[in-house]
Structure formats: C-alpha cells, structure tokens
Amino acid sequence: RFRLPLPCTYRRRSLLTMLFGVFVGFIAGTLALASARLGERTVKPRSYSVQLYSSFPAFAPYVRAGLGTPQQELALLVDTGSPLLWARSETESACWEAAYSPSASSSAEPLGHSAEFGYGSGVVRGPEYMDNVAFLPNAQGTALAVGRLEVLAARADQGLRCQAGLLGMDMASTSAKHIFEALGVDHILSILLDPVPYLPRGSLLEAGVMTLGGVDRAAYSGGLACVSMLPLENRVNASATDVNPQGVALNNTAWWQLELVGVRVGSVEFGPGQGIVDTGTSEMIVSPAVMAHFKPLLSGLSCLDVAAISSLPPVIFTLVGGLEVSVDPQQYLRPALEQAPTKDCLVMSSLPDAPSDDFFVLGDPFFWKYYVAFDYGNQQVGFGLKAGEQGMPLPQTCGFARAT
C-alpha cells in the first residue's frame, strides 16, 4: 500500500523528459503560428475589385489602366460586346495624342500579325503586340497587374470618337481568361454601374465597381438569378452583307446573347426575340415596333418634367424560366439638366442595321437598375436588383453566388 520512493536518477530523468517535451511543444507551436501567419500573407483573395468610371452622355464603364513598361496610362472602355483589347497608337486628326506607343514600352513584343474589327459605328485596325497590363487604383494603393495580354495597337480609329482604348470582355474575349488565371480567381466578371451627372468635356467620374472572380453580395438585394446564353447556332447575327458607315463588314462575335421569351411595354405585348447584355452600348436598344409604340407617348414630353417621365410604362423582358427583368422610365429617360447642352433625355432607340426586327440590347441603362455577373465558365449571366433600386428582387439561382 505504500509506494517506495523513486530513485533520484529516475526522478531527474523524468524531469528532463518533461522539460524537453515542453520545449519541443513550444517550438512546434511557434513554427505553426509563424506558418499560419505566413499563409495569411500569401493566400490570394477570392476576388478583386476595380474602380469603374463613366461620363455623360456616353455612360459606358471605364477602367484606368497602365499598358507597357514603363506604364502608359489610359482609360479603357469595358465592353462586354467585343472580344479585343485595343489602344489607339497613332494621333488621329481632331483627337488628342496617341494613348499607347509600343515602341515606348520595353515589354512590348510584336506578334507578327495585324487585326481589324468592325463595330456598328466604327472600325479599328493595326498590328498586335503582347504587353504588360495593370489596372490602376483610384486612390492610394498599388496597381493590379493582370499579366501579359494581346493588345491591338490601333493605327486606324474611325467613327469611335477619339476613344483611347477598349477592353473586350465578351464570351470570346482574348483577355478574360488570361486575366482570371493571372489573378488565380474564378472566371466571373461582375459589374456595378451607376449613372453619372453632366459635366463639361465628358469628364470621367467614379461610377461603380468591376469585380474580378466573384460578386459583391452587398451590391444587390434579393438573389442573383442566372440565365444561360444561347448556343451560337441558335443566334441571330449580322449577315455577311451588313457593313458599318465606314464600309467595313460588321464582325460577329460571341456576345452575351440570350433568348427573350416575351417583351411588353406596360400591358402591350410584342412577342419573343433575342437580346445581348452589353456594357459597350450607351442606350437601351429596342425593336422598331417598340419604338413606334413609344413615339406618341413621348410626343411633347419635357425632359424637365420628372412627374411626366415617372408616369411612362416600363419595358419588361421575360426570360427563359419565366424570369422577368425590366427598365423603367427612370432608366430609359434621364431627366435633363439645365446646364446640359441638349434637352434630349431619351436613352433608348432602335437600330436600322440590327440583326433582326426583334433584336434588343440591354445597354448601360439596364445596368443602372441591375447588378450583372458574367460567368464565363458556365456561359451564363446573373442578374440581381441593385441595392436601393425599386423593383422586384430576383430569386437566387446562380450557384456561384450562394451564401456560404
């Protein structure tokens, strides 16, 4: 019943063993903590936010970018209806100096070929280069490097209003995949775009955020509803005989193009059609029939009469699955400002050279009401009612935007 005292040597060994274990545990814990802190510093974000800018009355979103080494700063129009990244490389008559000079960039690598792209209102053409590209911060901070991208050095920029450059982000974008892979994020582009007030000389103002790799759940209320894009073989596109004002054939590209099960203005039905979701179009583009319906409604309307504008009917689009999105008069008519040079406040029209008579473009005014996510991997677009906007919140059907 009595325990004999342990020999002194055994007790000393036990004490040394205990102290050694404490020491090893302390070292292991310190290394684990250091490793965790190092991991915190090296783990990449799941998404990146980039400041967007816009101007009156163009309304399209822009990013401030740096091309080449050293960086040549310019504003790139973010265009989900175009595949190419291009920058004006020569000074055009009546335009300011060239935005991008490959010869001034030590990182510019000529690719040995040229390209041409015909837009509805203009054309760009010139040699292509591979060069470093970064998005610039809006305040103190560091530039977001997005890798080496193909850049068309536009030596001809006709009909595009001295545009400095354009970042094409359609479904066939030559830049999108490389940007997402350089950042190590999911292949998702989300746009939060706000309208901007009139300023002389088309000054760029902060107008929202572009998210690369995910969505900002605080930017919309309700859910984010996803709609699959039409297969290429089921799309209506420009014909081989369609040319722009410069006589250049219109390029058919992989637009974010969807089926419209129905279109109505108020309670008046206009039947099915197709449409594209396009940040590069400053207006809502509707069918000739819809514009004809609006003509008497807009006759004699004063752009300064906010009450009269508010009484006009919405344009409602029914998508596959019964999902409905709409633009209200607050989007397709912007109340005019006394200091603005024009009293024309309508930001909706029809196109005489549209691919069909039932073709629509959900342009920039659509983005004033809806938060939009472009999912390249699944070829779908997600719509969410912007936070603070009036309207019916949409259901949550996008898998990538579910709460975690």
C-alpha positions in Angstrom: 0.0 0.0 0.0 3.0 2.2 0.3 4.9 3.4 -2.7 8.6 3.3 -2.4 10.4 6.5 -3.2 11.7 6.6 -6.8 15.5 6.7 -7.2 16.9 10.2 -7.6 18.3 9.3 -11.1 14.9 8.3 -12.3 13.3 11.4 -11.0 15.9 13.6 -12.7 15.3 11.8 -16.0 11.5 12.2 -15.7 12.0 16.0 -15.0 14.4 16.3 -18.0 11.9 14.4 -20.2 9.1 16.7 -19.2 11.1 19.8 -19.8 12.2 18.5 -23.2 8.6 17.8 -24.1 7.5 21.3 -23.1 10.4 22.8 -25.2 9.5 20.7 -28.2 5.8 21.7 -27.9 6.8 25.4 -27.6 9.0 25.2 -30.8 6.3 23.3 -32.7 3.6 25.8 -31.7 5.8 28.8 -32.6 6.5 27.3 -36.0 2.8 26.5 -36.6 1.9 30.1 -35.7 4.6 31.5 -38.0 3.5 29.2 -40.8 -0.2 30.3 -40.3 0.8 34.0 -40.4 2.9 33.5 -43.4 0.0 31.7 -45.1 -2.2 34.7 -44.2 0.1 36.9 -46.1 0.4 34.7 -49.2 -3.1 33.4 -49.7 -4.7 35.3 -52.6 -8.1 36.9 -52.3 -11.1 35.1 -53.9 -11.9 38.2 -55.9 -10.6 41.7 -56.8 -12.4 45.0 -57.1 -11.5 47.6 -59.6 -12.9 51.2 -59.7 -15.1 52.0 -62.6 -15.6 55.4 -64.2 -18.1 56.9 -66.6 -19.1 60.1 -68.3 -22.2 62.0 -69.5 -23.7 61.2 -72.0 -21.6 58.1 -73.0 -22.5 56.3 -69.7 -20.2 53.3 -70.5 -17.9 51.9 -67.8 -14.2 52.6 -68.0 -11.1 51.4 -66.0 -7.9 53.3 -65.6 -5.1 51.0 -66.9 -1.4 51.0 -67.4 0.0 49.4 -70.6 3.6 48.5 -71.1 6.9 49.3 -69.3 7.0 52.0 -68.1 3.2 52.2 -67.7 1.4 54.3 -70.2 -1.8 55.3 -68.5 -5.2 55.4 -70.4 -8.9 54.9 -69.8 -10.2 51.6 -71.3 -13.9 51.1 -72.0 -15.0 47.8 -70.5 -17.0 46.3 -73.4 -18.9 43.0 -72.9 -19.9 43.2 -76.5 -16.4 43.0 -78.0 -13.5 40.4 -77.9 -10.4 42.6 -78.4 -8.2 44.7 -76.2 -7.0 47.6 -78.3 -5.4 51.0 -77.7 -5.1 53.9 -80.1 -1.4 54.1 -81.1 -1.4 57.0 -83.5 -2.7 60.5 -83.2 -5.8 60.9 -85.3 -6.9 64.3 -86.7 -9.0 66.2 -84.2 -8.0 63.8 -81.5 -5.5 64.2 -78.7 -2.2 62.4 -78.7 -1.9 58.6 -79.1 -2.8 56.6 -75.9 -0.3 53.8 -76.4 3.1 53.6 -78.1 4.5 50.0 -78.4 7.9 51.5 -79.3 8.0 53.3 -75.9 7.4 50.0 -74.0 10.4 47.8 -73.2 8.0 44.9 -72.6 6.1 45.1 -75.9 6.5 42.0 -78.0 5.3 42.2 -81.7 3.2 39.2 -82.6 3.9 39.5 -86.3 0.3 39.9 -87.5 -2.5 42.6 -87.7 -6.2 42.6 -86.9 -9.3 44.5 -87.9 -12.6 44.8 -86.1 -15.8 46.4 -87.4 -18.1 47.9 -84.9 -21.6 49.3 -85.6 -20.3 52.8 -85.6 -16.6 52.4 -86.4 -13.5 50.3 -87.1 -10.1 49.7 -85.6 -7.2 48.0 -87.3 -3.4 47.6 -86.7 -0.6 45.3 -85.5 -0.9 43.2 -82.4 1.5 43.1 -79.5 1.9 41.2 -76.2 2.5 43.6 -73.4 2.1 44.0 -69.6 -1.3 45.3 -68.4 -2.4 46.6 -65.0 -5.5 48.2 -63.6 -4.7 51.4 -61.7 -6.1 52.3 -58.2 -8.5 55.2 -57.7 -6.6 56.4 -54.6 -3.6 55.4 -52.7 -2.8 51.8 -53.3 -1.0 49.5 -55.8 -1.8 48.7 -59.3 -3.4 45.3 -60.0 -1.2 43.5 -62.5 -3.3 41.2 -64.8 -0.4 39.7 -66.8 0.7 39.9 -70.4 -2.2 40.4 -72.8 -2.7 40.8 -76.5 -3.0 44.4 -77.4 -4.1 45.7 -80.8 -2.2 48.9 -81.5 -4.9 50.7 -83.4 -3.5 52.8 -86.2 -6.9 53.5 -87.5 -9.7 54.5 -85.2 -12.6 55.7 -87.4 -16.0 56.7 -86.0 -15.1 55.9 -82.4 -14.9 59.5 -81.1 -11.2 59.5 -80.3 -11.6 56.6 -77.9 -8.3 55.9 -76.1 -8.8 52.1 -75.9 -11.2 49.3 -75.2 -11.1 46.1 -73.1 -13.2 43.5 -74.8 -14.9 41.1 -72.3 -17.4 39.2 -74.4 -17.7 35.4 -74.4 -14.8 35.1 -76.9 -12.6 37.7 -75.1 -8.9 37.4 -75.9 -8.1 38.9 -72.4 -10.7 37.5 -70.0 -9.2 34.0 -69.5 -5.7 35.4 -69.0 -6.8 38.0 -66.5 -8.6 35.5 -64.4 -5.8 33.0 -64.5 -3.2 35.7 -63.7 -5.2 36.6 -60.6 -6.0 33.0 -59.7 -9.7 33.6 -59.4 -12.9 32.1 -60.8 -13.8 33.2 -64.3 -16.6 35.6 -63.3 -16.8 39.3 -64.1 -19.4 41.4 -62.2 -20.4 45.0 -63.0 -21.9 47.5 -60.6 -22.6 50.6 -62.7 -24.2 53.9 -61.7 -25.4 56.8 -63.9 -23.3 60.0 -63.7 -24.4 63.7 -63.9 -23.5 66.0 -66.6 -20.0 67.6 -66.6 -18.5 69.6 -69.5 -15.9 67.9 -71.8 -17.1 64.4 -70.8 -15.1 64.2 -67.6 -14.8 60.8 -66.1 -16.4 60.3 -62.7 -16.3 57.4 -60.3 -19.4 55.2 -61.3 -19.2 51.8 -59.7 -17.0 48.8 -59.3 -15.9 45.9 -61.5 -15.3 42.7 -59.6 -13.0 40.0 -61.0 -13.5 36.5 -59.7 -16.9 36.8 -57.9 -19.7 39.0 -56.8 -20.3 41.7 -54.2 -23.3 40.4 -52.2 -23.9 43.9 -50.7 -24.4 45.3 -54.2 -27.8 43.7 -54.8 -31.0 42.9 -52.9 -32.7 39.5 -53.0 -31.0 36.8 -55.1 -28.8 36.6 -58.2 -30.7 34.8 -61.0 -28.7 33.1 -63.7 -29.8 32.7 -67.3 -27.9 30.5 -69.8 -26.7 32.1 -73.1 -28.0 30.9 -76.5 -25.9 28.4 -78.3 -24.0 30.0 -81.2 -26.0 28.1 -83.8 -29.3 29.5 -82.4 -28.4 33.1 -82.5 -29.4 35.9 -84.9 -26.3 37.8 -86.0 -25.2 40.3 -88.6 -25.2 39.0 -92.2 -22.2 38.9 -94.4 -23.6 41.9 -96.3 -24.0 44.2 -93.2 -21.5 47.0 -93.2 -20.9 49.9 -90.9 -20.7 53.6 -92.0 -17.0 53.1 -92.9 -17.9 50.3 -95.3 -16.4 47.6 -93.1 -18.2 44.3 -92.6 -19.7 44.0 -89.1 -17.9 41.4 -87.0 -20.0 38.7 -85.5 -18.6 37.9 -82.1 -19.7 35.8 -79.1 -22.0 38.3 -77.5 -23.6 37.5 -74.2 -26.8 36.7 -76.1 -30.0 35.4 -74.6 -33.5 34.4 -75.6 -36.3 36.8 -74.9 -39.5 34.7 -74.4 -41.6 37.9 -74.5 -41.3 41.7 -74.4 -44.1 44.0 -73.3 -44.4 47.7 -72.7 -46.8 48.1 -69.8 -49.6 45.7 -70.8 -48.9 45.7 -74.6 -47.2 42.5 -75.8 -44.6 42.5 -78.5 -43.7 38.8 -78.7 -40.4 36.9 -78.5 -36.9 38.0 -79.6 -33.2 37.9 -78.7 -31.0 40.3 -76.9 -27.5 40.9 -75.7 -26.2 42.2 -72.4 -23.7 44.9 -73.4 -21.8 47.4 -71.3 -20.4 49.0 -74.5 -23.8 50.3 -75.7 -24.8 53.6 -74.1 -28.5 53.2 -74.7 -31.3 50.6 -74.5 -31.8 49.3 -78.0 -35.3 48.1 -78.7 -37.2 46.8 -81.7 -38.7 49.3 -84.3 -42.1 48.2 -83.2 -41.4 49.1 -79.6 -40.0 52.5 -80.6 -43.1 53.1 -82.7 -45.3 52.4 -79.7 -43.3 54.9 -77.6 -43.5 57.7 -80.2 -46.9 59.1 -79.3 -46.2 58.5 -75.6 -43.1 60.7 -75.8 -44.6 63.4 -78.1 -44.4 66.8 -76.4 -42.7 65.4 -73.3 -40.4 67.8 -71.5 -37.2 66.3 -70.2 -37.5 68.6 -67.2 -40.9 67.2 -66.2 -39.9 64.5 -63.8 -43.6 63.7 -62.9 -44.5 63.1 -66.6 -41.4 60.9 -67.0 -42.3 58.8 -64.0 -45.8 58.1 -65.4 -44.5 56.3 -68.5 -44.7 52.4 -68.7 -41.7 50.1 -68.1 -40.2 47.8 -70.7 -40.5 44.3 -69.4 -38.4 41.3 -70.7 -39.5 37.8 -69.9 -36.5 35.4 -70.0 -36.3 31.6 -70.0 -37.9 30.1 -67.0 -40.4 32.9 -66.5 -37.8 35.3 -65.0 -38.7 39.0 -65.6 -36.4 42.0 -65.7 -37.4 45.5 -66.7 -36.2 49.0 -67.4 -38.3 51.9 -66.0 -38.6 55.4 -67.3 -36.1 56.4 -64.7 -33.6 54.3 -66.7 -34.6 54.9 -70.4 -35.2 58.6 -69.8 -32.7 60.7 -67.9 -34.2 64.0 -66.6 -32.3 66.8 -68.4 -30.2 69.2 -66.5 -30.3 73.0 -67.1 -26.6 73.2 -67.8 -26.6 70.2 -70.2 -26.1 71.2 -73.9 -29.2 69.3 -75.0 -32.7 68.7 -73.9 -32.8 65.2 -75.4 -33.0 62.9 -72.5 -34.1 59.7 -74.2 -31.5 56.9 -73.9 -33.4 54.3 -75.9 -33.6 53.8 -79.6 -33.8 51.2 -82.4 -31.1 50.2 -84.8 -31.7 50.2 -88.6 -28.9 47.6 -89.1 -29.9 45.3 -86.2 -29.6 41.6 -87.0 -33.4 41.2 -86.9 -36.6 43.2 -86.2 -36.9 41.6 -82.8 -33.4 42.3 -81.5 -32.7 44.1 -78.3 -29.6 45.4 -76.5 -29.6 45.6 -72.7 -27.2 48.5 -72.6 -25.9 50.8 -69.9 -29.3 52.0 -68.6 -30.1 48.4 -67.8 -27.1 48.3 -65.5 -28.4 51.3 -63.6 -31.1 49.0 -62.2 -29.4 45.6 -62.2 -26.2 44.2 -60.8 -24.8 41.8 -63.5 -22.4 38.9 -63.3 -20.9 37.3 -66.4 -20.0 33.7 -65.7 -17.5 32.6 -68.4 -17.1 29.0 -67.2 -20.8 28.2 -67.4 -21.8 30.6 -70.2 -24.5 32.3 -68.2 -25.3 35.8 -66.9 -26.6 36.5 -63.4 -29.0 39.4 -62.7 -29.7 41.0 -59.3 -31.8 44.0 -58.4 -29.3 46.7 -57.3 -29.4 47.6 -53.7 -31.6 50.7 -53.2 -33.4 50.3 -56.6 -37.1 49.9 -56.8 -38.4 46.7 -58.3 -39.0 43.0 -57.6 -36.0 41.2 -56.1 -35.0 38.2 -58.2 -34.7 34.5 -57.0 -31.3 33.0 -56.1 -30.4 30.5 -58.9 -26.7 31.3 -59.5 -24.7 28.6 -57.8 -21.5 30.7 -57.6 -23.3 33.4 -55.6 -24.9 31.3 -52.9 -24.3 32.3 -49.3 -21.5 30.3 -47.6 
